[in-house]
Amino acid sequence: QVQLQESGGGSVQSGGSLRLSCAASGYTVSSYCMGWFRQAPGKEREGVAVIDTDGNRSYADSVKGRFTISHDNAKNTLYLQMNSLKPEDTAMYYCAAEPATCSGSRFEPEEYNYWGQGTQVTVSS
């Protein structure tokens, strides 16, 4: 049974950093397409960063150069390192997994079957 559990959210000031973790069970993180998504109040869920089964990484334009997605097979955990945080990064962050290589629609939530419960990130100005 695939399970995902996020952690690492919190409140930081603008310019600060956070690292989110997503502990996976029931499969190996590197064998699935894995992504980080976020959803702010009143907005649709949006893709932030994706890592494919071959290690290829993709980022939304809004986070390029600031966020880094990675995974650790030994810990079976997905990470999102977030630097230079901005107030507009405030949202609930979710990790997602799909048992396949990433599709061309990898930033679409509908492409993923498995989701964590989310962790809140709040950035104050």
VEXTIGU-470497 format. One record per atom (N, C-alpha, C): x, z, y; atom name. Coordinates in nm, 4 decimals, padded with zeros to 6 digits, m for minus. Example, Ala and Ser with C-alpha at 12.3 -4.5 7.8 and 13.67 -1.06 7.14 Angstrom:
2
          u          w          v   site
    01.3190    00.7800   m00.5690      N
    01.2300    00.7800   m00.4500     CA
    01.3200    00.7800   m00.3300      C
    01.2850    00.7080   m00.2250      N
    01.3670    00.7140   m00.1060     CA
    01.2900    00.7870    00.0030      C
***
This chain:
125
          u          w          v   site
    00.0844    00.0000   m00.1178      N
    00.0000    00.0000    00.0000     CA
    00.0889    00.0000    00.1241      C
    00.0655   m00.0958    00.2126      N
    00.1449   m00.1081    00.3334     CA
    00.0952   m00.0085    00.4383      C
    00.1876    00.0693    00.4911      N
    00.1540    00.1631    00.5981     CA
    00.2596    00.1548    00.7070      C
    00.2155    00.1695    00.8313      N
    00.3034    00.1651    00.9470     CA
    00.2754    00.2865    01.0348      C
    00.3824    00.3510    01.0800      N
    00.3668    00.4708    01.1616     CA
    00.4616    00.4646    01.2804      C
    00.4044    00.4491    01.4010      N
    00.4871    00.4428    01.5216     CA
    00.5204    00.5817    01.5738      C
    00.6302    00.5892    01.6472      N
    00.6701    00.7113    01.7168     CA
    00.7641    00.6736    01.8306      C
    00.7909    00.7683    01.9181      N
    00.8894    00.7463    02.0233     CA
    00.8321    00.7202    02.1613      C
    00.7012    00.7102    02.1716      N
    00.6420    00.6896    02.3032     CA
    00.6574    00.8127    02.3912      C
    00.6225    00.7985    02.5176      N
    00.6309    00.9109    02.6096     CA
    00.6145    00.8649    02.7523      C
    00.6472    00.9552    02.8435      N
    00.6372    00.9271    02.9866     CA
    00.7764    00.9231    03.0465      C
    00.8050    00.8166    03.1205      N
    00.9349    00.8003    03.1857     CA
    00.9142    00.7457    03.3249      C
    01.0162    00.7591    03.4063      N
    01.0115    00.7000    03.5395     CA
    01.0582    00.5563    03.5341      C
    01.0182    00.4821    03.6349      N
    01.0600    00.3423    03.6464     CA
    01.2126    00.3322    03.6384      C
    01.2602    00.2364    03.5596      N
    01.4032    00.2196    03.5386     CA
    01.4567    00.2916    03.4175      C
    01.3748    00.3759    03.3572      N
    01.4158    00.4525    03.2412     CA
    01.4095    00.3723    03.1126      C
    01.4422    00.4413    03.0027      N
    01.4469    00.3771    02.8716     CA
    01.3715    00.4603    02.7684      C
    01.3225    00.3918    02.6673      N
    01.2616    00.4550    02.5508     CA
    01.2936    00.3695    02.4301      C
    01.2975    00.4342    02.3140      N
    01.3093    00.3592    02.1894     CA
    01.1921    00.3945    02.0997      C
    01.1152    00.2935    02.0656      N
    01.0032    00.3114    01.9741     CA
    01.0488    00.2841    01.8321      C
    00.9913    00.3590    01.7395      N
    01.0197    00.3398    01.5979     CA
    00.8891    00.3139    01.5241      C
    00.9007    00.2370    01.4177      N
    00.7860    00.2089    01.3317     CA
    00.8326    00.2231    01.1879      C
    00.7988    00.3345    01.1269      N
    00.8370    00.3596    00.9881     CA
    00.7401    00.2879    00.8959      C
    00.7952    00.2074    00.8066      N
    00.7126    00.1281    00.7160     CA
    00.7235    00.1817    00.5735      C
    00.6167    00.1670    00.4991      N
    00.6173    00.2020    00.3571     CA
    00.5355    00.0997    00.2814      C
    00.5685    00.0823    00.1553      N
    00.4953   m00.0113    00.0717     CA
    00.5568   m00.1496    00.0656      C
    00.6614   m00.1738    00.1442      N
    00.7284   m00.3029    00.1451     CA
    00.8598   m00.2850    00.2206      C
    00.9415   m00.3899    00.2252      N
    01.0682   m00.3863    00.2974     CA
    01.0528   m00.4608    00.4291      C
    01.0901   m00.3955    00.5393      N
    01.0626   m00.4523    00.6719     CA
    01.1205   m00.5925    00.6900      C
    01.2355   m00.6184    00.6307      N
    01.2989   m00.7483    00.6531     CA
    01.2306   m00.8616    00.5773      C
    01.1382   m00.8291    00.4887      N
    01.0695   m00.9327    00.4108     CA
    00.9385   m00.9773    00.4749      C
    00.8989   m00.9130    00.5831      N
    00.7757   m00.9459    00.6532     CA
    00.8066   m00.9926    00.7950      C
    00.7189   m01.0696    00.8505      N
    00.7198   m01.0949    00.9946     CA
    00.6728   m00.9654    01.0611      C
    00.7544   m00.9141    01.1533      N
    00.7237   m00.7864    01.2176     CA
    00.7165   m00.8038    01.3685      C
    00.6214   m00.7368    01.4309      N
    00.6082   m00.7500    01.5747     CA
    00.5689   m00.6216    01.6442      C
    00.5982   m00.6182    01.7716      N
    00.5495   m00.5130    01.8602     CA
    00.4480   m00.5741    01.9565      C
    00.3368   m00.5055    01.9711      N
    00.2318   m00.5479    02.0621     CA
    00.1996   m00.4320    02.1557      C
    00.1313   m00.4637    02.2657      N
    00.0885   m00.3562    02.3543     CA
   m00.0479   m00.3898    02.4131      C
   m00.1177   m00.2846    02.4500      N
   m00.2496   m00.3024    02.5089     CA
   m00.2700   m00.1987    02.6181      C
   m00.2885   m00.2482    02.7394      N
   m00.3174   m00.1626    02.8533     CA
   m00.4688   m00.1510    02.8692      C
   m00.5167   m00.0451    02.9312      N
   m00.6613   m00.0282    02.9496     CA
   m00.7242   m00.1487    03.0185      C
   m00.8314   m00.1986    02.9605      N
   m00.9017   m00.3113    03.0191     CA
   m00.8381   m00.4465    02.9962      C
   m00.7302   m00.4483    02.9209      N
   m00.6599   m00.5751    02.8949     CA
   m00.6574   m00.6048    02.7451      C
   m00.6314   m00.7301    02.7134      N
   m00.6207   m00.7710    02.5737     CA
   m00.4850   m00.7286    02.5173      C
   m00.4823   m00.7131    02.3861      N
   m00.3558   m00.6831    02.3203     CA
   m00.2640   m00.8040    02.3299      C
   m00.1382   m00.7810    02.3646      N
   m00.0439   m00.8909    02.3817     CA
    00.0829   m00.8666    02.3011      C
    00.1398   m00.9764    02.2528      N
    00.2653   m00.9678    02.1793     CA
    00.3809   m00.9444    02.2739      C
    00.4729   m00.8585    02.2333      N
    00.5884   m00.8230    02.3152     CA
    00.7176   m00.8755    02.2538      C
    00.7362   m00.8504    02.1255      N
    00.8590   m00.8911    02.0576     CA
    00.8301   m00.9084    01.9094      C
    00.8963   m01.0066    01.8496      N
    00.8753   m01.0381    01.7085     CA
    01.0102   m01.0628    01.6429      C
    01.0238   m01.0171    01.5181      N
    01.1432   m01.0471    01.4408     CA
    01.1006   m01.1086    01.3085      C
    01.1608   m01.2206    01.2767      N
    01.1230   m01.2975    01.1594     CA
    01.2022   m01.2497    01.0381      C
    01.1673   m01.3038    00.9219      N
    01.2344   m01.2659    00.7974     CA
    01.3802   m01.3098    00.7937      C
    01.4161   m01.4078    00.8762      N
    01.5567   m01.4509    00.8814     CA
    01.6326   m01.3819    00.9941      C
    01.5673   m01.2865    01.0599      N
    01.6304   m01.2128    01.1685     CA
    01.6128   m01.2740    01.3059      C
    01.5510   m01.3904    01.3112      N
    01.5296   m01.4555    01.4398     CA
    01.4336   m01.3705    01.5245      C
    01.4670   m01.3523    01.6513      N
    01.3884   m01.2672    01.7410     CA
    01.3265   m01.3493    01.8525      C
    01.2050   m01.3119    01.8897      N
    01.1345   m01.3766    01.9995     CA
    01.0784   m01.2691    02.0919      C
    01.0744   m01.3018    02.2222      N
    01.0270   m01.2051    02.3199     CA
    00.9292   m01.2697    02.4171      C
    00.8359   m01.1908    02.4634      N
    00.7504   m01.2347    02.5725     CA
    00.8360   m01.2457    02.6987      C
    00.8009   m01.3392    02.7846      N
    00.8793   m01.3597    02.9071     CA
    00.8885   m01.2322    02.9907      C
    00.7837   m01.1525    02.9869      N
    00.7779   m01.0335    03.0712     CA
    00.8787   m00.9258    03.0308      C
    00.9346   m00.9358    02.9086      N
    01.0265   m00.8313    02.8620     CA
    01.1649   m00.8846    02.8277      C
    01.1847   m01.0139    02.8360      N
    01.3155   m01.0724    02.8038     CA
    01.4256   m01.0088    02.8874      C
    01.5330   m00.9756    02.8196      N
    01.6459   m00.9148    02.8887     CA
    01.6340   m00.7649    02.9058      C
    01.5161   m00.7091    02.8762      N
    01.4952   m00.5647    02.8906     CA
    01.4660   m00.4972    02.7566      C
    01.3949   m00.5657    02.6682      N
    01.3550   m00.5088    02.5399     CA
    01.4344   m00.5753    02.4272      C
    01.4615   m00.4982    02.3220      N
    01.5293   m00.5505    02.2043     CA
    01.4587   m00.5019    02.0787      C
    01.4213   m00.5954    01.9927      N
    01.3589   m00.5616    01.8646     CA
    01.4656   m00.5667    01.7556      C
    01.4570   m00.4726    01.6630      N
    01.5525   m00.4702    01.5520     CA
    01.4895   m00.3967    01.4348      C
    01.5549   m00.4057    01.3178      N
    01.5084   m00.3240    01.2064     CA
    01.6278   m00.2744    01.1259      C
    01.6049   m00.1672    01.0567      N
    01.7062   m00.1028    00.9732     CA
    01.6495   m00.0964    00.8322      C
    01.7060   m00.1775    00.7423      N
    01.6529   m00.1811    00.6057     CA
    01.6763   m00.0497    00.5322      C
    01.7862    00.0154    00.5606      N
    01.8163    00.1406    00.4907     CA
    01.7105    00.2472    00.5222      C
    01.6602    00.2437    00.6459      N
    01.5570    00.3392    00.6866     CA
    01.4177    00.2773    00.6796      C
    01.4136    00.1477    00.6483      N
    01.2871    00.0739    00.6437     CA
    01.2040    00.0964    00.7696      C
    01.2696    00.0780    00.8807      N
    01.2104    00.1078    01.0107     CA
    01.2337   m00.0061    01.1091      C
    01.1316   m00.0335    01.1857      N
    01.1375   m00.1319    01.2944     CA
    01.1550   m00.0553    01.4250      C
    01.2331   m00.1125    01.5166      N
    01.2585   m00.0474    01.6449     CA
    01.2258   m00.1398    01.7615      C
    01.1990   m00.0783    01.8749      N
    01.1895   m00.1514    02.0003     CA
    01.2623   m00.0692    02.1059      C
    01.3793   m00.1166    02.1452      N
    01.4545   m00.0532    02.2528     CA
    01.4049   m00.1106    02.3847      C
    01.3587   m00.0234    02.4721      N
    01.3012   m00.0664    02.5987     CA
    01.3843   m00.0078    02.7128      C
    01.4471   m00.0954    02.7898      N
    01.5285   m00.0549    02.9034     CA
    01.4661   m00.1072    03.0327      C
    01.5116   m00.0517    03.1442      N
    01.4629   m00.0942    03.2761     CA
    01.3107   m00.1001    03.2797      C
    01.2492    00.0046    03.2324      N
    01.1032    00.0063    03.2233     CA
    01.0379    00.0006    03.3606      C
    00.9243   m00.0652    03.3636      N
    00.8468   m00.0833    03.4870     CA
    00.7075   m00.0239    03.4681      C
    00.6402    00.0116    03.5765      N
    00.5037    00.0642    03.5631     CA
    00.4111   m00.0299    03.4874      C
    00.4328   m00.1597    03.5008      N
    00.3473   m00.2563    03.4299     CA
    00.3728   m00.2601    03.2791      C
    00.4727   m00.1879    03.2324      N
    00.4950   m00.1746    03.0878     CA
    00.4079   m00.0655    03.0272      C
    00.3372    00.0085    03.1108      N
    00.2500    00.1154    03.0623     CA
    00.1403    00.0591    02.9736      C
    00.1318    00.1114    02.8519      N
    00.0345    00.0619    02.7535     CA
    00.0465    00.1437    02.6248      C
   m00.0480    00.1208    02.5364      N
   m00.0345    00.1672    02.3989     CA
    00.0428    00.0595    02.3243      C
    00.1458    00.1016    02.2538      N
    00.2303    00.0081    02.1803     CA
    00.2039    00.0200    02.0303      C
    00.1900   m00.0950    01.9666      N
    00.1589   m00.1008    01.8241     CA
    00.2642   m00.1852    01.7523      C
    00.2981   m00.1451    01.6303      N
    00.3758   m00.2350    01.5459     CA
    00.2806   m00.3026    01.4479      C
    00.3180   m00.4214    01.4065      N
    00.2344   m00.5014    01.3185     CA
    00.3216   m00.5732    01.2167      C
    00.2625   m00.6032    01.1019      N
    00.3367   m00.6685    00.9952     CA
    00.2500   m00.7719    00.9260      C
    00.3154   m00.8802    00.8861      N
    00.2483   m00.9866    00.8124     CA
    00.3413   m01.0285    00.6991      C
    00.2903   m01.0297    00.5728      N
    00.3750   m01.0600    00.4570     CA
    00.4065   m01.2076    00.4434      C
    00.4797   m01.2604    00.5400      N
    00.5170   m01.4016    00.5392     CA
    00.6219   m01.4222    00.6471      C
    00.6786   m01.5415    00.6518      N
    00.7610   m01.5745    00.7661     CA
    00.6691   m01.5900    00.8869      C
    00.7246   m01.5689    01.0028      N
    00.6433   m01.5733    01.1241     CA
    00.5916   m01.7153    01.1486      C
    00.4693   m01.7235    01.1917      N
    00.4094   m01.8536    01.2205     CA
    00.4394   m01.8949    01.3646      C
    00.3935   m02.0135    01.3991      N
    00.4097   m02.0590    01.5362     CA
    00.3261   m01.9789    01.6339      C
    00.2305   m01.9036    01.5822      N
    00.1449   m01.8187    01.6663     CA
    00.1840   m01.6724    01.6524      C
    00.3117   m01.6469    01.6430      N
    00.3603   m01.5130    01.6112     CA
    00.3243   m01.4084    01.7143      C
    00.2877   m01.4477    01.8356      N
    00.2499   m01.3506    01.9381     CA
    00.0993   m01.3280    01.9443      C
    00.0267   m01.3871    01.8504      N
   m00.1177   m01.3668    01.8440     CA
   m00.1504   m01.2523    01.7484      C
   m00.2238   m01.1519    01.7938      N
   m00.2567   m01.0380    01.7065     CA
   m00.3264   m01.0793    01.5773      C
   m00.4044   m01.1888    01.5827      N
   m00.4805   m01.2321    01.4650     CA
   m00.3902   m01.2758    01.3495      C
   m00.2616   m01.2978    01.3782      N
   m00.1684   m01.3422    01.2734     CA
   m00.1219   m01.2283    01.1836      C
   m00.1548   m01.1038    01.2185      N
   m00.1010   m00.9875    01.1477     CA
   m00.2119   m00.9102    01.0769      C
   m00.1848   m00.8731    00.9527      N
   m00.2836   m00.8009    00.8728     CA
   m00.2664   m00.6504    00.8762      C
   m00.1455   m00.6043    00.9100      N
   m00.1187   m00.4616    00.9019     CA
   m00.0759   m00.4085    01.0382      C
   m00.1321   m00.2930    01.0726      N
   m00.1087   m00.2337    01.2047     CA
   m00.0859   m00.0829    01.1942      C
   m00.0047   m00.0325    01.2847      N
    00.0088    00.1110    01.3001     CA
   m00.0990    00.1630    01.3934      C
   m00.0956    00.2941    01.4178      N
   m00.2010    00.3560    01.4994     CA
   m00.1675    00.3549    01.6487      C
   m00.0427    00.3229    01.6811      N
   m00.0037    00.3109    01.8212     CA
    00.0667    00.4327    01.8768      C
    00.1480    00.4103    01.9786      N
    00.2146    00.5178    02.0508     CA
    00.2100    00.4847    02.1992      C
    00.1773    00.5825    02.2810      N
    00.1559    00.5594    02.4241     CA
    00.2872    00.5611    02.5013      C
    00.3020    00.4617    02.5883      N
    00.4153    00.4556    02.6803     CA
    00.3597    00.4552    02.8226      C
    00.4059    00.5482    02.9040      N
    00.3621    00.5574    03.0421     CA
    00.4837    00.5566    03.1332      C
    00.4862    00.4614    03.2268      N
    00.5981    00.4479    03.3189     CA
    00.5467    00.4736    03.4606      C
    00.6041    00.5708    03.5263      N
    00.5614    00.6053    03.6618     CA
    00.6594    00.5493    03.7640      C
    00.6067    00.5155    03.8801      N
    00.6918    00.4572    03.9851     CA
    00.7568    00.5645    04.0701      C
***
